[in-house]
């Protein structure tokens, strides 16, 4: 029996037997690289429909911007006489000159003061609140977070009458404080939500190591949380600056005099009794968008990271 078994084991294999793939044990599929010329998987195919829809959406966004820019370099007569989607053959900066001569820099300065003051206060308060909520060991941290998030469900339009009455009673009507304080209050809930989800991603070992070194809460907040939460702070700062800069409801209701007028409300300056100076209005829009464009260019790297931090958990 032994000789027979050894003889059979020495028999030459049939031609082509070595080319047959060996089936793995346990019914596991044999993973091999695809043969040349084999069709690609559906996941590797380009998404033509998605790409086409993306280009369409890009065109929808760019068309109004294109119209605003080219119209701001026209005269009112040229706007009425020619095709409005074709750039003027004789561009002019006369609309920008009219805007600048119409106290634009005063309105611009008011908007800068309101925006910077509001954003600075929102970032400071939201960062401290987020640090307390994420590191508090008591029941009050979760309760505070739930209470702050209630502010997201309250629309600004529903509270404009109580806010107006409160501002009048405080003696702040027709001042820049009337624009700063309410916008701080309405900006805090969403800002805390974004920063909390980012601070939660900071490893607990970093907090423990700083406490071992003798650092207090303020030292940890300034030296650890503030640098680590920079993307979230940039995201909140740019978003809230955009909201405050373009805000129209609070300036309309809470201010009256020309000295405290901000840019969105100043666009009424170019509306007459029988018409509106469209080129001058759009020139003011172009000038007012420059600071926000610069802020976005400087902080665009942090926007996605700040918005998506913590939401994958």
C-alpha positions as CSV (number, residue, x, y, z in Angstrom):
1,X,0.0,0.0,0.0
2,X,2.9,2.3,0.8
3,X,4.5,1.7,-2.6
4,X,1.3,2.4,-4.4
5,X,0.6,5.6,-2.6
6,X,4.2,6.9,-3.3
7,X,4.0,5.9,-6.9
8,X,0.7,7.8,-7.3
9,X,2.1,10.9,-5.6
10,X,5.0,10.9,-8.1
11,X,2.8,10.7,-11.2
12,X,3.1,13.8,-13.4
13,X,0.3,16.2,-13.4
14,X,-2.0,16.5,-16.3
15,X,-1.3,19.2,-18.8
16,X,-2.9,22.5,-17.8
17,X,-3.5,21.2,-14.2
18,X,-1.1,23.8,-12.8
19,X,-3.0,26.6,-14.5
20,X,-6.3,25.8,-12.7
21,X,-6.9,28.0,-9.7
22,X,-6.9,26.4,-6.3
23,X,-10.2,26.8,-4.5
24,X,-9.7,28.2,-1.1
25,X,-11.1,26.3,1.9
26,X,-14.2,27.3,3.7
27,X,-16.0,28.6,0.6
28,X,-14.1,31.9,0.6
29,X,-13.9,33.6,-2.7
30,X,-10.6,33.8,-4.4
31,X,-9.7,37.5,-4.7
32,X,-7.6,38.1,-7.8
33,X,-6.7,41.2,-9.7
34,X,-9.0,41.7,-12.7
35,X,-7.7,40.6,-16.1
36,X,-6.6,43.2,-18.6
37,X,-9.5,44.5,-20.6
38,X,-12.0,43.6,-18.0
39,X,-14.8,46.1,-17.5
40,X,-14.4,48.5,-14.6
41,X,-16.6,48.3,-11.6
42,X,-19.6,50.7,-11.5
43,X,-18.0,52.6,-8.6
44,X,-15.1,53.5,-10.9
45,X,-17.2,55.0,-13.6
46,X,-17.5,58.8,-13.8
47,X,-20.7,60.2,-12.4
48,X,-21.9,62.0,-15.5
49,X,-25.3,63.0,-14.1
50,X,-23.8,64.4,-10.9
51,X,-21.1,66.3,-12.8
52,X,-23.7,67.8,-15.1
53,X,-25.9,68.9,-12.2
54,X,-22.9,70.4,-10.5
55,X,-22.1,72.5,-13.5
56,X,-25.7,73.6,-13.8
57,X,-25.7,74.6,-10.1
58,X,-22.4,76.5,-10.6
59,X,-24.0,78.4,-13.5
60,X,-27.0,79.3,-11.4
61,X,-24.7,80.7,-8.7
62,X,-22.4,82.5,-11.0
63,X,-25.0,84.2,-13.2
64,X,-26.3,86.7,-10.5
65,X,-22.7,87.5,-9.5
66,X,-21.8,88.1,-13.1
67,X,-24.8,90.4,-13.6
68,X,-24.1,92.4,-10.4
69,X,-20.5,93.0,-11.4
70,X,-21.1,94.0,-15.1
71,X,-24.0,96.2,-14.2
72,X,-22.1,98.1,-11.6
73,X,-19.8,99.4,-14.4
74,X,-22.7,100.8,-16.5
75,X,-24.8,103.9,-16.6
76,X,-28.5,103.9,-16.2
77,X,-29.0,104.9,-19.8
78,X,-26.7,102.1,-21.0
79,X,-28.6,99.6,-18.8
80,X,-31.9,100.4,-20.4
81,X,-30.6,100.7,-24.0
82,X,-28.5,97.5,-24.3
83,X,-28.7,93.8,-23.5
84,X,-28.2,93.6,-19.7
85,X,-26.3,90.3,-19.8
86,X,-23.6,91.6,-22.2
87,X,-20.8,93.8,-20.7
88,X,-21.0,97.4,-21.7
89,X,-18.8,98.5,-24.5
90,X,-18.1,101.7,-22.6
91,X,-17.6,100.7,-18.9
92,X,-17.5,103.5,-16.3
93,X,-16.8,103.8,-12.6
94,X,-19.3,106.6,-12.2
95,X,-21.6,104.4,-10.0
96,X,-18.8,103.7,-7.6
97,X,-18.0,107.4,-7.4
98,X,-21.6,108.2,-6.5
99,X,-21.6,105.5,-3.9
100,X,-18.4,106.8,-2.3
101,X,-19.7,110.4,-2.3
102,X,-22.9,109.3,-0.6
103,X,-21.2,108.7,2.8
104,X,-20.4,105.1,2.0
105,X,-17.4,105.0,4.3
106,X,-19.5,106.1,7.2
107,X,-22.0,103.3,6.6
108,X,-19.0,100.9,6.0
109,X,-17.4,101.9,9.3
110,X,-20.7,101.4,11.2
111,X,-21.0,97.9,9.6
112,X,-17.4,97.1,10.6
113,X,-17.9,98.2,14.2
114,X,-21.1,96.2,14.6
115,X,-19.7,93.1,12.9
116,X,-16.4,93.0,14.7
117,X,-18.0,93.7,18.1
118,X,-20.7,91.0,17.6
119,X,-18.4,88.3,16.3
120,X,-15.8,88.9,19.0
121,X,-18.4,88.7,21.8
122,X,-20.0,85.6,20.2
123,X,-16.6,83.8,19.9
124,X,-15.6,84.5,23.5
125,X,-18.9,83.6,25.1
126,X,-19.4,80.5,22.9
127,X,-15.9,79.1,23.5
128,X,-16.3,79.5,27.3
129,X,-19.7,77.9,27.2
130,X,-18.5,75.0,25.0
131,X,-15.6,74.3,27.3
132,X,-17.9,74.2,30.4
133,X,-20.4,72.0,28.6
134,X,-17.8,69.5,27.5
135,X,-15.8,69.3,30.7
136,X,-18.4,69.8,33.3
137,X,-18.8,66.7,35.6
138,X,-22.2,67.9,37.0
139,X,-25.7,67.7,35.7
140,X,-25.7,71.4,34.9
141,X,-23.5,71.1,31.8
142,X,-26.1,69.1,29.9
143,X,-28.9,71.3,31.1
144,X,-27.1,74.4,30.0
145,X,-26.5,72.9,26.5
146,X,-30.1,72.0,26.1
147,X,-31.2,75.5,27.2
148,X,-28.8,77.1,24.7
149,X,-30.0,74.9,21.9
150,X,-33.6,76.1,22.4
151,X,-32.5,79.4,20.9
152,X,-32.0,77.7,17.5
153,X,-35.7,76.9,17.4
154,X,-36.7,80.6,18.0
155,X,-36.9,82.6,14.8
156,X,-35.7,86.2,14.9
157,X,-38.8,87.5,13.2
158,X,-41.0,86.2,16.0
159,X,-39.2,88.2,18.7
160,X,-38.7,91.5,16.9
161,X,-41.5,93.2,18.9
162,X,-40.2,92.2,22.3
163,X,-36.6,93.0,21.3
164,X,-37.8,96.5,20.1
165,X,-39.6,97.1,23.4
166,X,-36.6,95.9,25.4
167,X,-34.2,98.2,23.4
168,X,-36.5,101.2,23.9
169,X,-36.7,100.6,27.7
170,X,-32.9,100.3,28.0
171,X,-32.5,103.6,26.2
172,X,-30.4,102.0,23.4
173,X,-32.7,102.7,20.4
174,X,-31.0,104.3,17.4
175,X,-27.5,103.3,18.6
176,X,-25.0,100.8,17.4
177,X,-25.6,98.9,20.7
178,X,-29.1,98.2,19.6
179,X,-27.7,96.2,16.7
180,X,-24.9,94.5,18.6
181,X,-26.6,93.1,21.6
182,X,-29.6,91.3,20.0
183,X,-27.4,89.8,17.3
184,X,-25.0,88.4,19.9
185,X,-27.9,86.7,21.7
186,X,-29.2,85.1,18.5
187,X,-25.8,84.0,17.3
188,X,-24.7,82.1,20.4
189,X,-26.9,78.9,20.1
190,X,-25.6,77.8,16.7
191,X,-22.0,78.9,17.6
192,X,-22.0,76.8,20.8
193,X,-23.3,73.8,18.9
194,X,-20.5,74.0,16.4
195,X,-17.7,74.6,18.9
196,X,-19.0,71.9,21.4
197,X,-18.7,69.3,18.7
198,X,-15.2,70.3,18.0
199,X,-14.0,70.6,21.6
200,X,-15.3,67.1,22.3
201,X,-12.8,65.8,19.8
202,X,-9.8,67.0,21.9
203,X,-8.3,64.0,23.6
204,X,-8.9,63.8,27.3
205,X,-5.2,62.9,27.9
206,X,-4.3,66.4,27.0
207,X,-6.5,67.9,29.6
208,X,-5.2,65.5,32.2
209,X,-1.6,66.2,31.4
210,X,-2.1,69.9,31.8
211,X,-3.8,69.5,35.1
212,X,-0.9,67.3,36.3
213,X,1.4,70.2,35.4
214,X,-0.7,72.5,37.6
215,X,-2.6,74.4,35.0
216,X,-5.9,75.9,36.0
217,X,-9.1,76.2,34.0
218,X,-8.3,79.5,32.4
219,X,-4.8,78.3,31.5
220,X,-6.2,75.2,29.9
221,X,-8.8,77.2,28.0
222,X,-6.2,79.7,26.7
223,X,-3.3,77.3,26.0
224,X,-5.1,74.1,24.9
225,X,-8.8,74.6,23.9
226,X,-8.3,77.9,22.0
227,X,-5.5,76.6,19.7
228,X,-7.2,73.3,19.1
229,X,-10.6,74.8,18.4
230,X,-9.2,77.3,15.8
231,X,-11.0,75.7,12.8
232,X,-14.3,75.8,14.6
233,X,-13.8,79.4,15.7
234,X,-12.9,80.4,12.1
235,X,-16.0,78.7,10.8
236,X,-18.2,80.4,13.4
237,X,-16.5,83.8,12.9
238,X,-17.0,83.8,9.1
239,X,-20.5,82.5,9.2
240,X,-21.7,85.0,11.9
241,X,-19.8,87.8,10.2
242,X,-21.8,87.1,7.1
243,X,-25.1,87.1,9.0
244,X,-24.4,90.3,10.8
245,X,-22.9,92.1,7.8
246,X,-25.9,91.3,5.7
247,X,-28.5,91.7,8.4
248,X,-31.4,94.0,7.5
249,X,-34.2,93.4,10.0
250,X,-32.5,94.7,13.1
251,X,-31.1,97.9,11.4
252,X,-34.6,98.6,9.9
253,X,-36.5,98.3,13.2
254,X,-33.9,99.4,15.8
255,X,-32.3,102.4,14.1
256,X,-33.6,105.5,12.4
257,X,-30.9,108.2,12.0
258,X,-28.4,108.4,9.2
259,X,-25.4,108.5,11.5
260,X,-25.9,104.8,12.7
261,X,-27.0,103.4,9.3
262,X,-25.2,100.3,8.1
263,X,-24.6,99.1,4.6
264,X,-27.7,96.9,4.0
265,X,-30.0,99.8,5.0
266,X,-28.0,102.3,3.1
267,X,-29.0,100.7,-0.2
268,X,-32.3,102.7,0.1
269,X,-30.3,105.8,-0.5
270,X,-30.3,105.0,-4.3
271,X,-34.1,104.6,-4.5
272,X,-35.9,107.7,-5.7
273,X,-39.6,108.6,-5.9
274,X,-40.0,107.3,-9.4
275,X,-37.2,104.7,-9.8
276,X,-34.0,103.3,-8.5
277,X,-30.4,103.8,-9.5
278,X,-29.6,100.2,-10.3
279,X,-25.9,100.6,-11.2
280,X,-25.2,102.6,-8.0
281,X,-27.1,100.1,-5.9
282,X,-25.1,97.2,-7.3
283,X,-21.9,99.1,-7.0
284,X,-22.6,99.5,-3.3
285,X,-23.2,95.7,-3.2
286,X,-19.9,95.0,-4.8
287,X,-18.0,97.3,-2.4
288,X,-19.8,95.8,0.6
289,X,-18.9,92.2,-0.5
290,X,-15.1,92.8,-0.6
291,X,-14.5,92.4,3.1
292,X,-16.4,89.2,3.3
293,X,-14.6,87.8,0.3
294,X,-11.3,88.5,1.9
295,X,-12.4,86.9,5.1
296,X,-13.5,83.8,3.2
297,X,-10.3,83.5,1.3
298,X,-8.3,83.7,4.6
299,X,-10.4,81.2,6.5
300,X,-11.7,78.8,3.8
301,X,-9.4,76.0,5.0
302,X,-11.1,75.8,8.3
303,X,-14.7,76.0,7.2
304,X,-15.3,72.4,6.3
305,X,-13.3,71.1,9.3
306,X,-15.3,73.2,11.7
307,X,-18.7,72.3,10.3
308,X,-18.0,68.6,10.2
309,X,-16.2,68.2,13.5
310,X,-17.8,65.7,15.9
311,X,-20.8,64.9,13.7
312,X,-19.3,61.6,12.5
313,X,-19.6,60.1,16.0
